[in-house]
Amino acid sequence: MTNGGVGEKRTASDGFSLAELIIVIMCAAVLVSIALPNISRLQDEWILWGGARTLEASLQWGRMHAISANTPMLFTVAEDRQKFYWVDPESGNPYSGSVRRLSGTLRITGCPKTPLRFYQHGNAAPAGTYTIAGDAGSYSVVVAPGGRIRIRKN
């Protein structure tokens, strides 16, 4: 006969007590509450990095198109500072498929006053810095006069 003592073996049908389940749930809740702000911050950082990479990729595409097509390319930032695109300098029409929009709260907070132009040899005028800012900080996409494009964390 058993009396519910400490040294007795449990069987598979015994299960867990309510107190044990509450303790495990409370420990899990504490761990989640610690990790959640870090995950949110990490997501904001990745969105910002993605916006900087999108801008850099678009600039690289325009430079390569100017070289391969042997024609100048004009880069324009829209008034809302969330959209940017390539324009044909002769007609003034945007290139189809070149319009890009930054996601969420990202904005281009700094850019050269005149639109960037890539020439047939890959050089850029006016060279300058495009700054993308969001909730997690900001990145700068720097265009050198020789056409080199790089990303820098601010």
N, CA, C and O atoms as a GROMACS GRO file, in nm:
protein
  616
    1MET      N    1   0.084  -0.117   0.000
    1MET     CA    2   0.000   0.000   0.000
    1MET      C    3   0.089   0.124   0.000
    1MET      O    4   0.192   0.127   0.067
    2THR      N    5   0.048   0.227  -0.076
    2THR     CA    6   0.128   0.349  -0.085
    2THR      C    7   0.066   0.458   0.001
    2THR      O    8  -0.055   0.464   0.021
    3ASN      N    9   0.154   0.543   0.051
    3ASN     CA   10   0.104   0.651   0.134
    3ASN      C   11   0.141   0.788   0.077
    3ASN      O   12   0.129   0.888   0.148
    4GLY      N   13   0.187   0.796  -0.050
    4GLY     CA   14   0.219   0.924  -0.113
    4GLY      C   15   0.349   0.982  -0.062
    4GLY      O   16   0.364   1.104  -0.059
    5GLY      N   17   0.442   0.900  -0.022
    5GLY     CA   18   0.567   0.946   0.034
    5GLY      C   19   0.664   0.998  -0.071
    5GLY      O   20   0.636   0.995  -0.191
    6VAL      N   21   0.776   1.046  -0.023
    6VAL     CA   22   0.875   1.110  -0.108
    6VAL      C   23   0.948   1.009  -0.195
    6VAL      O   24   0.980   1.041  -0.309
    7GLY      N   25   0.976   0.896  -0.149
    7GLY     CA   26   1.058   0.800  -0.221
    7GLY      C   27   0.982   0.714  -0.320
    7GLY      O   28   1.042   0.623  -0.378
    8GLU      N   29   0.857   0.738  -0.343
    8GLU     CA   30   0.780   0.653  -0.432
    8GLU      C   31   0.801   0.692  -0.578
    8GLU      O   32   0.827   0.808  -0.610
    9LYS      N   33   0.789   0.593  -0.667
    9LYS     CA   34   0.803   0.616  -0.811
    9LYS      C   35   0.672   0.665  -0.869
    9LYS      O   36   0.563   0.625  -0.827
   10ARG      N   37   0.686   0.754  -0.969
   10ARG     CA   38   0.568   0.804  -1.041
   10ARG      C   39   0.542   0.715  -1.161
   10ARG      O   40   0.635   0.656  -1.216
   11THR      N   41   0.422   0.705  -1.201
   11THR     CA   42   0.389   0.633  -1.323
   11THR      C   43   0.356   0.734  -1.430
   11THR      O   44   0.340   0.853  -1.400
   12ALA      N   45   0.346   0.691  -1.554
   12ALA     CA   46   0.320   0.780  -1.667
   12ALA      C   47   0.185   0.849  -1.655
   12ALA      O   48   0.166   0.957  -1.710
   13SER      N   49   0.092   0.791  -1.587
   13SER     CA   50  -0.040   0.850  -1.577
   13SER      C   51  -0.051   0.956  -1.467
   13SER      O   52  -0.154   1.024  -1.456
   14ASP      N   53   0.053   0.972  -1.386
   14ASP     CA   54   0.047   1.069  -1.276
   14ASP      C   55   0.046   1.212  -1.328
   14ASP      O   56  -0.030   1.294  -1.276
   15GLY      N   57   0.131   1.248  -1.430
   15GLY     CA   58   0.136   1.383  -1.486
   15GLY      C   59   0.206   1.481  -1.393
   15GLY      O   60   0.277   1.442  -1.301
   16PHE      N   61   0.183   1.611  -1.419
   16PHE     CA   62   0.244   1.717  -1.339
   16PHE      C   63   0.139   1.783  -1.253
   16PHE      O   64   0.020   1.783  -1.286
   17SER      N   65   0.182   1.838  -1.144
   17SER     CA   66   0.088   1.908  -1.057
   17SER      C   67   0.065   2.049  -1.111
   17SER      O   68   0.144   2.099  -1.191
   18LEU      N   69  -0.040   2.112  -1.067
   18LEU     CA   70  -0.072   2.247  -1.110
   18LEU      C   71   0.038   2.345  -1.069
   18LEU      O   72   0.070   2.437  -1.145
   19ALA      N   73   0.094   2.327  -0.954
   19ALA     CA   74   0.201   2.416  -0.906
   19ALA      C   75   0.324   2.407  -0.998
   19ALA      O   76   0.386   2.509  -1.028
   20GLU      N   77   0.360   2.287  -1.040
   20GLU     CA   78   0.475   2.270  -1.130
   20GLU      C   79   0.450   2.338  -1.264
   20GLU      O   80   0.540   2.404  -1.317
   21LEU      N   81   0.332   2.324  -1.318
   21LEU     CA   82   0.300   2.387  -1.446
   21LEU      C   83   0.302   2.539  -1.436
   21LEU      O   84   0.350   2.606  -1.527
   22ILE      N   85   0.250   2.594  -1.327
   22ILE     CA   86   0.250   2.740  -1.309
   22ILE      C   87   0.393   2.792  -1.298
   22ILE      O   88   0.423   2.898  -1.354
   23ILE      N   89   0.480   2.722  -1.228
   23ILE     CA   90   0.620   2.764  -1.216
   23ILE      C   91   0.688   2.764  -1.352
   23ILE      O   92   0.761   2.858  -1.384
   24VAL      N   93   0.668   2.662  -1.432
   24VAL     CA   94   0.729   2.655  -1.566
   24VAL      C   95   0.677   2.766  -1.655
   24VAL      O   96   0.755   2.828  -1.727
   25ILE      N   97   0.548   2.793  -1.651
   25ILE     CA   98   0.489   2.900  -1.733
   25ILE      C   99   0.542   3.036  -1.689
   25ILE      O  100   0.570   3.120  -1.774
   26MET      N  101   0.557   3.059  -1.560
   26MET     CA  102   0.610   3.187  -1.511
   26MET      C  103   0.756   3.206  -1.555
   26MET      O  104   0.795   3.316  -1.593
   27CYS      N  105   0.836   3.101  -1.549
   27CYS     CA  106   0.976   3.111  -1.595
   27CYS      C  107   0.981   3.143  -1.745
   27CYS      O  108   1.062   3.225  -1.788
   28ALA      N  109   0.896   3.079  -1.823
   28ALA     CA  110   0.892   3.106  -1.967
   28ALA      C  111   0.848   3.250  -1.993
   28ALA      O  112   0.901   3.315  -2.083
   29ALA      N  113   0.752   3.300  -1.917
   29ALA     CA  114   0.706   3.437  -1.935
   29ALA      C  115   0.816   3.538  -1.903
   29ALA      O  116   0.829   3.638  -1.973
   30VAL      N  117   0.894   3.512  -1.800
   30VAL     CA  118   1.006   3.601  -1.766
   30VAL      C  119   1.109   3.602  -1.878
   30VAL      O  120   1.158   3.708  -1.916
   31LEU      N  121   1.142   3.486  -1.931
   31LEU     CA  122   1.240   3.479  -2.041
   31LEU      C  123   1.190   3.551  -2.166
   31LEU      O  124   1.267   3.621  -2.232
   32VAL      N  125   1.063   3.535  -2.199
   32VAL     CA  126   1.006   3.603  -2.316
   32VAL      C  127   1.005   3.754  -2.295
   32VAL      O  128   1.036   3.828  -2.388
   33SER      N  129   0.971   3.799  -2.175
   33SER     CA  130   0.968   3.944  -2.151
   33SER      C  131   1.106   4.006  -2.157
   33SER      O  132   1.118   4.125  -2.188
   34ILE      N  133   1.210   3.930  -2.130
   34ILE     CA  134   1.347   3.980  -2.143
   34ILE      C  135   1.389   3.984  -2.289
   34ILE      O  136   1.456   4.078  -2.332
   35ALA      N  137   1.352   3.883  -2.366
   35ALA     CA  138   1.398   3.871  -2.505
   35ALA      C  139   1.320   3.957  -2.603
   35ALA      O  140   1.375   3.997  -2.706
   36LEU      N  141   1.195   3.987  -2.575
   36LEU     CA  142   1.109   4.057  -2.671
   36LEU      C  143   1.161   4.195  -2.712
   36LEU      O  144   1.160   4.222  -2.832
   37PRO      N  145   1.206   4.283  -2.623
   37PRO     CA  146   1.259   4.412  -2.669
   37PRO      C  147   1.381   4.398  -2.759
   37PRO      O  148   1.398   4.477  -2.853
   38ASN      N  149   1.465   4.300  -2.732
   38ASN     CA  150   1.583   4.280  -2.816
   38ASN      C  151   1.545   4.233  -2.956
   38ASN      O  152   1.608   4.272  -3.054
   39ILE      N  153   1.443   4.150  -2.966
   39ILE     CA  154   1.398   4.102  -3.096
   39ILE      C  155   1.338   4.218  -3.176
   39ILE      O  156   1.363   4.230  -3.296
   40SER      N  157   1.262   4.303  -3.111
   40SER     CA  158   1.203   4.419  -3.178
   40SER      C  159   1.312   4.514  -3.228
   40SER      O  160   1.303   4.564  -3.340
   41ARG      N  161   1.412   4.540  -3.146
   41ARG     CA  162   1.522   4.627  -3.186
   41ARG      C  163   1.600   4.566  -3.302
   41ARG      O  164   1.640   4.637  -3.395
   42LEU      N  165   1.621   4.436  -3.297
   42LEU     CA  166   1.691   4.368  -3.405
   42LEU      C  167   1.614   4.377  -3.536
   42LEU      O  168   1.674   4.394  -3.642
   43GLN      N  169   1.483   4.366  -3.530
   43GLN     CA  170   1.401   4.378  -3.650
   43GLN      C  171   1.412   4.519  -3.708
   43GLN      O  172   1.422   4.534  -3.830
   44ASP      N  173   1.410   4.623  -3.624
   44ASP     CA  174   1.426   4.761  -3.671
   44ASP      C  175   1.562   4.781  -3.738
   44ASP      O  176   1.572   4.849  -3.840
   45GLU      N  177   1.666   4.721  -3.680
   45GLU     CA  178   1.800   4.733  -3.739
   45GLU      C  179   1.806   4.665  -3.876
   45GLU      O  180   1.868   4.718  -3.968
   46TRP      N  181   1.742   4.550  -3.890
   46TRP     CA  182   1.743   4.480  -4.018
   46TRP      C  183   1.663   4.556  -4.124
   46TRP      O  184   1.702   4.556  -4.241
   47ILE      N  185   1.555   4.619  -4.086
   47ILE     CA  186   1.477   4.700  -4.181
   47ILE      C  187   1.562   4.817  -4.229
   47ILE      O  188   1.562   4.848  -4.348
   48LEU      N  189   1.633   4.882  -4.138
   48LEU     CA  190   1.721   4.993  -4.175
   48LEU      C  191   1.833   4.946  -4.266
   48LEU      O  192   1.862   5.011  -4.367
   49TRP      N  193   1.896   4.835  -4.234
   49TRP     CA  194   2.004   4.781  -4.317
   49TRP      C  195   1.950   4.744  -4.456
   49TRP      O  196   2.017   4.768  -4.556
   50GLY      N  197   1.830   4.688  -4.462
   50GLY     CA  198   1.769   4.654  -4.590
   50GLY      C  199   1.743   4.777  -4.676
   50GLY      O  200   1.761   4.772  -4.798
   51GLY      N  201   1.701   4.886  -4.613
   51GLY     CA  202   1.680   5.011  -4.687
   51GLY      C  203   1.809   5.066  -4.743
   51GLY      O  204   1.812   5.114  -4.857
   52ALA      N  205   1.916   5.060  -4.664
   52ALA     CA  206   2.046   5.107  -4.712
   52ALA      C  207   2.096   5.020  -4.826
   52ALA      O  208   2.152   5.072  -4.923
   53ARG      N  209   2.077   4.890  -4.817
   53ARG     CA  210   2.119   4.799  -4.925
   53ARG      C  211   2.035   4.820  -5.051
   53ARG      O  212   2.087   4.809  -5.162
   54THR      N  213   1.907   4.850  -5.035
   54THR     CA  214   1.822   4.877  -5.151
   54THR      C  215   1.870   5.001  -5.225
   54THR      O  216   1.879   5.001  -5.347
   55LEU      N  217   1.901   5.106  -5.150
   55LEU     CA  218   1.952   5.229  -5.211
   55LEU      C  219   2.087   5.203  -5.279
   55LEU      O  220   2.109   5.248  -5.391
   56GLU      N  221   2.175   5.131  -5.212
   56GLU     CA  222   2.306   5.101  -5.272
   56GLU      C  223   2.291   5.018  -5.399
   56GLU      O  224   2.358   5.045  -5.499
   57ALA      N  225   2.204   4.918  -5.397
   57ALA     CA  226   2.183   4.833  -5.514
   57ALA      C  227   2.127   4.914  -5.631
   57ALA      O  228   2.166   4.893  -5.746
   58SER      N  229   2.037   5.007  -5.601
   58SER     CA  230   1.982   5.091  -5.707
   58SER      C  231   2.090   5.181  -5.767
   58SER      O  232   2.095   5.198  -5.889
   59LEU      N  233   2.174   5.237  -5.684
   59LEU     CA  234   2.284   5.320  -5.734
   59LEU      C  235   2.382   5.237  -5.818
   59LEU      O  236   2.429   5.284  -5.921
   60GLN      N  237   2.412   5.116  -5.773
   60GLN     CA  238   2.501   5.028  -5.850
   60GLN      C  239   2.439   4.995  -5.986
   60GLN      O  240   2.508   4.994  -6.088
   61TRP      N  241   2.308   4.967  -5.987
   61TRP     CA  242   2.240   4.937  -6.113
   61TRP      C  243   2.250   5.056  -6.208
   61TRP      O  244   2.281   5.037  -6.326
   62GLY      N  245   2.225   5.176  -6.159
   62GLY     CA  246   2.232   5.294  -6.245
   62GLY      C  247   2.372   5.317  -6.301
   62GLY      O  248   2.387   5.355  -6.417
   63ARG      N  249   2.472   5.295  -6.219
   63ARG     CA  250   2.611   5.311  -6.265
   63ARG      C  251   2.643   5.209  -6.375
   63ARG      O  252   2.700   5.244  -6.478
   64MET      N  253   2.606   5.084  -6.351
   64MET     CA  254   2.634   4.980  -6.450
   64MET      C  255   2.555   5.003  -6.578
   64MET      O  256   2.605   4.976  -6.688
   65HIS      N  257   2.431   5.052  -6.567
   65HIS     CA  258   2.352   5.081  -6.686
   65HIS      C  259   2.414   5.196  -6.766
   65HIS      O  260   2.416   5.192  -6.889
   66ALA      N  261   2.464   5.298  -6.696
   66ALA     CA  262   2.527   5.410  -6.766
   66ALA      C  263   2.650   5.362  -6.843
   66ALA      O  264   2.676   5.408  -6.954
   67ILE      N  265   2.726   5.272  -6.783
   67ILE     CA  266   2.847   5.221  -6.850
   67ILE      C  267   2.809   5.131  -6.967
   67ILE      O  268   2.861   5.146  -7.078
   68SER      N  269   2.717   5.036  -6.944
   68SER     CA  270   2.686   4.938  -7.049
   68SER      C  271   2.608   4.999  -7.164
   68SER      O  272   2.627   4.958  -7.279
   69ALA      N  273   2.520   5.095  -7.137
   69ALA     CA  274   2.440   5.158  -7.243
   69ALA      C  275   2.510   5.279  -7.303
   69ALA      O  276   2.462   5.337  -7.400
   70ASN      N  277   2.623   5.316  -7.246
   70ASN     CA  278   2.702   5.431  -7.293
   70ASN      C  279   2.616   5.559  -7.297
   70ASN      O  280   2.619   5.636  -7.393
   71THR      N  281   2.541   5.578  -7.188
   71THR     CA  282   2.453   5.695  -7.178
   71THR      C  283   2.449   5.742  -7.032
   71THR      O  284   2.460   5.660  -6.942
   72PRO      N  285   2.434   5.870  -7.008
   72PRO     CA  286   2.424   5.917  -6.869
   72PRO      C  287   2.293   5.874  -6.805
   72PRO      O  288   2.193   5.851  -6.873
   73MET      N  289   2.296   5.862  -6.671
   73MET     CA  290   2.179   5.824  -6.593
   73MET      C  291   2.160   5.926  -6.481
   73MET      O  292   2.258   5.973  -6.423
   74LEU      N  293   2.036   5.960  -6.452
   74LEU     CA  294   2.004   6.062  -6.352
   74LEU      C  295   1.925   5.997  -6.238
   74LEU      O  296   1.821   5.936  -6.262
   75PHE      N  297   1.975   6.010  -6.114
   75PHE     CA  298   1.913   5.952  -5.995
   75PHE      C  299   1.834   6.059  -5.921
   75PHE      O  300   1.888   6.166  -5.891
   76THR      N  301   1.707   6.031  -5.891
   76THR     CA  302   1.620   6.131  -5.830
   76THR      C  303   1.557   6.075  -5.703
   76THR      O  304   1.515   5.959  -5.698
   77VAL      N  305   1.551   6.159  -5.599
   77VAL     CA  306   1.480   6.127  -5.475
   77VAL      C  307   1.349   6.205  -5.476
   77VAL      O  308   1.349   6.326  -5.500
   78ALA      N  309   1.238   6.136  -5.450
   78ALA     CA  310   1.106   6.200  -5.452
   78ALA      C  311   1.091   6.296  -5.335
   78ALA      O  312   1.168   6.293  -5.239
   79GLU      N  313   0.990   6.382  -5.345
   79GLU     CA  314   0.965   6.484  -5.243
   79GLU      C  315   0.935   6.424  -5.105
   79GLU      O  316   0.971   6.483  -5.003
   80ASP      N  317   0.870   6.306  -5.102
   80ASP     CA  318   0.835   6.246  -4.973
   80ASP      C  319   0.955   6.182  -4.904
   80ASP      O  320   0.945   6.135  -4.790
   81ARG      N  321   1.069   6.180  -4.972
   81ARG     CA  322   1.196   6.126  -4.920
   81ARG      C  323   1.187   5.978  -4.885
   81ARG      O  324   1.271   5.927  -4.811
   82GLN      N  325   1.087   5.910  -4.938
   82GLN     CA  326   1.074   5.766  -4.914
   82GLN      C  327   1.085   5.688  -5.045
   82GLN      O  328   1.096   5.565  -5.043
   83LYS      N  329   1.081   5.758  -5.157
   83LYS     CA  330   1.084   5.694  -5.289
   83LYS      C  331   1.200   5.752  -5.369
   83LYS      O  332   1.231   5.870  -5.359
   84PHE      N  333   1.265   5.666  -5.449
   84PHE     CA  334   1.373   5.711  -5.537
   84PHE      C  335   1.369   5.631  -5.666
   84PHE      O  336   1.318   5.519  -5.668
   85TYR      N  337   1.425   5.689  -5.774
   85TYR     CA  338   1.416   5.624  -5.904
   85TYR      C  339   1.519   5.684  -6.000
   85TYR      O  340   1.580   5.788  -5.972
   86TRP      N  341   1.536   5.616  -6.114
   86TRP     CA  342   1.626   5.661  -6.220
   86TRP      C  343   1.545   5.726  -6.331
   86TRP      O  344   1.436   5.681  -6.366
   87VAL      N  345   1.600   5.835  -6.385
   87VAL     CA  346   1.531   5.912  -6.489
   87VAL      C  347   1.621   5.919  -6.612
   87VAL      O  348   1.743   5.931  -6.601
   88ASP      N  349   1.558   5.912  -6.729
   88ASP     CA  350   1.631   5.935  -6.854
   88ASP      C  351   1.660   6.085  -6.862
   88ASP      O  352   1.565   6.164  -6.864
   89PRO      N  353   1.787   6.127  -6.867
   89PRO     CA  354   1.818   6.270  -6.865
   89PRO      C  355   1.765   6.346  -6.986
   89PRO      O  356   1.740   6.466  -6.977
   90GLU      N  357   1.747   6.279  -7.098
   90GLU     CA  358   1.700   6.348  -7.219
   90GLU      C  359   1.550   6.369  -7.217
   90GLU      O  360   1.502   6.479  -7.245
   91SER      N  361   1.474   6.264  -7.184
   91SER     CA  362   1.328   6.276  -7.188
   91SER      C  363   1.268   6.316  -7.053
   91SER      O  364   1.159   6.372  -7.048
   92GLY      N  365   1.338   6.288  -6.943
   92GLY     CA  366   1.286   6.318  -6.810
   92GLY      C  367   1.191   6.213  -6.757
   92GLY      O  368   1.133   6.231  -6.650
   93ASN      N  369   1.174   6.103  -6.830
   93ASN     CA  370   1.083   5.996  -6.788
   93ASN      C  371   1.156   5.896  -6.699
   93ASN      O  372   1.271   5.861  -6.727
   94PRO      N  373   1.090   5.849  -6.592
   94PRO     CA  374   1.153   5.746  -6.510
   94PRO      C  375   1.166   5.615  -6.586
   94PRO      O  376   1.081   5.581  -6.668
   95TYR      N  377   1.274   5.542  -6.558
   95TYR     CA  378   1.292   5.410  -6.617
   95TYR      C  379   1.192   5.315  -6.552
   95TYR      O  380   1.173   5.316  -6.430
   96SER      N  381   1.130   5.233  -6.634
   96SER     CA  382   1.031   5.139  -6.580
   96SER      C  383   1.102   5.038  -6.491
   96SER      O  384   1.209   4.986  -6.525
   97GLY      N  385   1.043   5.011  -6.379
   97GLY     CA  386   1.101   4.914  -6.285
   97GLY      C  387   1.209   4.970  -6.195
   97GLY      O  388   1.262   4.897  -6.111
   98SER      N  389   1.243   5.097  -6.209
   98SER     CA  390   1.350   5.151  -6.126
   98SER      C  391   1.299   5.224  -6.003
   98SER      O  392   1.378   5.266  -5.918
   99VAL      N  393   1.168   5.241  -5.991
   99VAL     CA  394   1.112   5.312  -5.876
   99VAL      C  395   1.116   5.220  -5.754
   99VAL      O  396   1.065   5.108  -5.757
  100ARG      N  397   1.178   5.269  -5.647
  100ARG     CA  398   1.190   5.194  -5.522
  100ARG      C  399   1.132   5.277  -5.408
  100ARG      O  400   1.145   5.400  -5.406
  101ARG      N  401   1.067   5.209  -5.314
  101ARG     CA  402   1.009   5.276  -5.196
  101ARG      C  403   1.068   5.212  -5.072
  101ARG      O  404   1.074   5.090  -5.059
  102LEU      N  405   1.112   5.297  -4.979
  102LEU     CA  406   1.164   5.248  -4.852
  102LEU      C  407   1.049   5.203  -4.764
  102LEU      O  408   0.941   5.262  -4.768
  103SER      N  409   1.071   5.100  -4.687
  103SER     CA  410   0.962   5.044  -4.606
  103SER      C  411   0.948   5.115  -4.472
  103SER      O  412   1.042   5.173  -4.420
  104GLY      N  413   0.828   5.107  -4.419
  104GLY     CA  414   0.800   5.156  -4.284
  104GLY      C  415   0.828   5.303  -4.264
  104GLY      O  416   0.785   5.388  -4.341
  105THR      N  417   0.902   5.331  -4.158
  105THR     CA  418   0.931   5.470  -4.119
  105THR      C  419   1.064   5.519  -4.175
  105THR      O  420   1.110   5.627  -4.137
  106LEU      N  421   1.127   5.442  -4.263
  106LEU     CA  422   1.256   5.484  -4.319
  106LEU      C  423   1.239   5.605  -4.410
  106LEU      O  424   1.142   5.615  -4.485
  107ARG      N  425   1.334   5.697  -4.402
  107ARG     CA  426   1.333   5.817  -4.487
  107ARG      C  427   1.477   5.849  -4.527
  107ARG      O  428   1.572   5.821  -4.454
  108ILE      N  429   1.490   5.909  -4.645
  108ILE     CA  430   1.619   5.964  -4.686
  108ILE      C  431   1.625   6.103  -4.626
  108ILE      O  432   1.557   6.195  -4.673
  109THR      N  433   1.706   6.120  -4.523
  109THR     CA  434   1.710   6.247  -4.451
  109THR      C  435   1.814   6.342  -4.506
  109THR      O  436   1.809   6.462  -4.479
  110GLY      N  437   1.907   6.292  -4.583
  110GLY     CA  438   2.008   6.379  -4.642
  110GLY      C  439   2.049   6.330  -4.778
  110GLY      O  440   2.070   6.210  -4.799
  111CYS      N  441   2.062   6.423  -4.873
  111CYS     CA  442   2.106   6.389  -5.009
  111CYS      C  443   2.157   6.515  -5.076
  111CYS      O  444   2.127   6.626  -5.031
  112PRO      N  445   2.236   6.500  -5.185
  112PRO     CA  446   2.281   6.619  -5.258
  112PRO      C  447   2.163   6.700  -5.311
  112PRO      O  448   2.058   6.644  -5.342
  113LYS      N  449   2.181   6.832  -5.322
  113LYS     CA  450   2.072   6.919  -5.367
  113LYS      C  451   2.035   6.895  -5.513
  113LYS      O  452   1.918   6.901  -5.548
  114THR      N  453   2.134   6.869  -5.596
  114THR     CA  454   2.105   6.839  -5.737
  114THR      C  455   2.106   6.688  -5.758
  114THR      O  456   2.181   6.618  -5.689
  115PRO      N  457   2.026   6.637  -5.849
  115PRO     CA  458   2.022   6.492  -5.872
  115PRO      C  459   2.158   6.437  -5.914
  115PRO      O  460   2.234   6.502  -5.986
  116LEU      N  461   2.186   6.318  -5.868
  116LEU     CA  462   2.311   6.250  -5.901
  116LEU      C  463   2.307   6.203  -6.046
  116LEU      O  464   2.204   6.156  -6.094
  117ARG      N  465   2.418   6.217  -6.115
  117ARG     CA  466   2.427   6.173  -6.254
  117ARG      C  467   2.550   6.083  -6.268
  117ARG      O  468   2.661   6.121  -6.231
  118PHE      N  469   2.527   5.964  -6.322
  118PHE     CA  470   2.638   5.876  -6.358
  118PHE      C  471   2.664   5.891  -6.507
  118PHE      O  472   2.570   5.893  -6.587
  119TYR      N  473   2.789   5.902  -6.543
  119TYR     CA  474   2.827   5.917  -6.684
  119TYR      C  475   2.876   5.785  -6.741
  119TYR      O  476   2.886   5.685  -6.670
  120GLN      N  477   2.907   5.785  -6.870
  120GLN     CA  478   2.941   5.664  -6.944
  120GLN      C  479   3.064   5.592  -6.889
  120GLN      O  480   3.076   5.470  -6.904
  121HIS      N  481   3.154   5.663  -6.826
  121HIS     CA  482   3.275   5.601  -6.772
  121HIS      C  483   3.257   5.557  -6.626
  121HIS      O  484   3.351   5.506  -6.565
  122GLY      N  485   3.138   5.577  -6.571
  122GLY     CA  486   3.109   5.533  -6.436
  122GLY      C  487   3.131   5.639  -6.329
  122GLY      O  488   3.104   5.615  -6.212
  123ASN      N  489   3.181   5.756  -6.369
  123ASN     CA  490   3.202   5.861  -6.269
  123ASN      C  491   3.070   5.928  -6.234
  123ASN      O  492   2.975   5.926  -6.312
  124ALA      N  493   3.065   5.990  -6.114
  124ALA     CA  494   2.942   6.049  -6.063
  124ALA      C  495   2.960   6.198  -6.039
  124ALA      O  496   3.066   6.244  -5.998
  125ALA      N  497   2.853   6.273  -6.067
  125ALA     CA  498   2.853   6.416  -6.037
  125ALA      C  499   2.710   6.457  -6.004
  125ALA      O  500   2.621   6.418  -6.079
  126PRO      N  501   2.682   6.529  -5.902
  126PRO     CA  502   2.775   6.561  -5.794
  126PRO      C  503   2.789   6.441  -5.701
  126PRO      O  504   2.690   6.376  -5.668
  127ALA      N  505   2.910   6.413  -5.660
  127ALA     CA  506   2.931   6.308  -5.562
  127ALA      C  507   2.870   6.353  -5.430
  127ALA      O  508   2.863   6.473  -5.403
  128GLY      N  509   2.827   6.261  -5.350
  128GLY     CA  510   2.765   6.302  -5.225
  128GLY      C  511   2.724   6.185  -5.140
  128GLY      O  512   2.755   6.070  -5.170
  129THR      N  513   2.653   6.216  -5.034
  129THR     CA  514   2.611   6.118  -4.936
  129THR      C  515   2.459   6.118  -4.923
  129THR      O  516   2.396   6.224  -4.910
  130TYR      N  517   2.401   6.001  -4.926
  130TYR     CA  518   2.259   5.981  -4.903
  130TYR      C  519   2.245   5.917  -4.764
  130TYR      O  520   2.302   5.811  -4.739
  131THR      N  521   2.170   5.981  -4.676
  131THR     CA  522   2.154   5.930  -4.540
  131THR      C  523   2.013   5.875  -4.524
  131THR      O  524   1.915   5.944  -4.552
  132ILE      N  525   2.005   5.750  -4.480
  132ILE     CA  526   1.876   5.685  -4.454
  132ILE      C  527   1.862   5.671  -4.304
  132ILE      O  528   1.949   5.616  -4.237
  133ALA      N  529   1.751   5.722  -4.249
  133ALA     CA  530   1.727   5.716  -4.106
  133ALA      C  531   1.598   5.642  -4.076
  133ALA      O  532   1.502   5.648  -4.153
  134GLY      N  533   1.598   5.573  -3.964
  134GLY     CA  534   1.480   5.502  -3.918
  134GLY      C  535   1.480   5.495  -3.767
  134GLY      O  536   1.554   5.568  -3.701
  135ASP      N  537   1.398   5.407  -3.711
  135ASP     CA  538   1.387   5.394  -3.566
  135ASP      C  539   1.516   5.342  -3.502
  135ASP      O  540   1.543   5.370  -3.386
  136ALA      N  541   1.594   5.265  -3.577
  136ALA     CA  542   1.713   5.202  -3.521
  136ALA      C  543   1.841   5.283  -3.543
  136ALA      O  544   1.948   5.237  -3.504
  137GLY      N  545   1.832   5.401  -3.603
  137GLY     CA  546   1.953   5.480  -3.628
  137GLY      C  547   1.957   5.527  -3.772
  137GLY      O  548   1.854   5.558  -3.831
  138SER      N  549   2.079   5.530  -3.827
  138SER     CA  550   2.091   5.575  -3.966
  138SER      C  551   2.215   5.515  -4.032
  138SER      O  552   2.311   5.477  -3.965
  139TYR      N  553   2.209   5.507  -4.163
  139TYR     CA  554   2.320   5.464  -4.247
  139TYR      C  555   2.343   5.571  -4.353
  139TYR      O  556   2.250   5.641  -4.393
  140SER      N  557   2.466   5.583  -4.397
  140SER     CA  558   2.500   5.672  -4.508
  140SER      C  559   2.545   5.588  -4.626
  140SER      O  560   2.625   5.495  -4.610
  141VAL      N  561   2.494   5.620  -4.743
  141VAL     CA  562   2.540   5.559  -4.867
  141VAL      C  563   2.621   5.667  -4.938
  141VAL      O  564   2.566   5.768  -4.982
  142VAL      N  565   2.752   5.644  -4.948
  142VAL     CA  566   2.844   5.745  -4.999
  142VAL      C  567   2.878   5.714  -5.144
  142VAL      O  568   2.918   5.602  -5.177
  143VAL      N  569   2.863   5.815  -5.231
  143VAL     CA  570   2.899   5.802  -5.372
  143VAL      C  571   3.020   5.892  -5.396
  143VAL      O  572   3.011   6.014  -5.381
  144ALA      N  573   3.132   5.831  -5.434
  144ALA     CA  574   3.255   5.905  -5.460
  144ALA      C  575   3.254   5.959  -5.602
  144ALA      O  576   3.181   5.908  -5.687
  145PRO      N  577   3.335   6.062  -5.631
  145PRO     CA  578   3.338   6.118  -5.768
  145PRO      C  579   3.376   6.014  -5.874
  145PRO      O  580   3.332   6.024  -5.988
  146GLY      N  581   3.457   5.917  -5.838
  146GLY     CA  582   3.495   5.813  -5.933
  146GLY      C  583   3.387   5.710  -5.954
  146GLY      O  584   3.402   5.623  -6.041
  147GLY      N  585   3.277   5.715  -5.877
  147GLY     CA  586   3.166   5.623  -5.894
  147GLY      C  587   3.159   5.514  -5.789
  147GLY      O  588   3.065   5.435  -5.788
  148ARG      N  589   3.258   5.508  -5.700
  148ARG     CA  590   3.256   5.405  -5.596
  148ARG      C  591   3.141   5.433  -5.498
  148ARG      O  592   3.119   5.547  -5.457
  149ILE      N  593   3.068   5.326  -5.463
  149ILE     CA  594   2.952   5.338  -5.375
  149ILE      C  595   2.977   5.249  -5.254
  149ILE      O  596   3.012   5.132  -5.268
  150ARG      N  597   2.959   5.306  -5.133
  150ARG     CA  598   2.979   5.227  -5.013
  150ARG      C  599   2.878   5.268  -4.906
  150ARG      O  600   2.824   5.378  -4.909
  151ILE      N  601   2.855   5.176  -4.811
  151ILE     CA  602   2.762   5.200  -4.702
  151ILE      C  603   2.842   5.221  -4.574
  151ILE      O  604   2.941   5.152  -4.548
  152ARG      N  605   2.798   5.319  -4.494
  152ARG     CA  606   2.866   5.348  -4.367
  152ARG      C  607   2.759   5.364  -4.259
  152ARG      O  608   2.660   5.435  -4.279
  153LYS      N  609   2.779   5.297  -4.144
  153LYS     CA  610   2.685   5.311  -4.032
  153LYS      C  611   2.719   5.440  -3.957
  153LYS      O  612   2.835   5.467  -3.928
  154ASN      N  613   2.616   5.519  -3.927
  154ASN     CA  614   2.637   5.645  -3.855
  154ASN      C  615   2.627   5.623  -3.705
  154ASN      O  616   2.641   5.718  -3.628
   0.00000   0.00000   0.00000
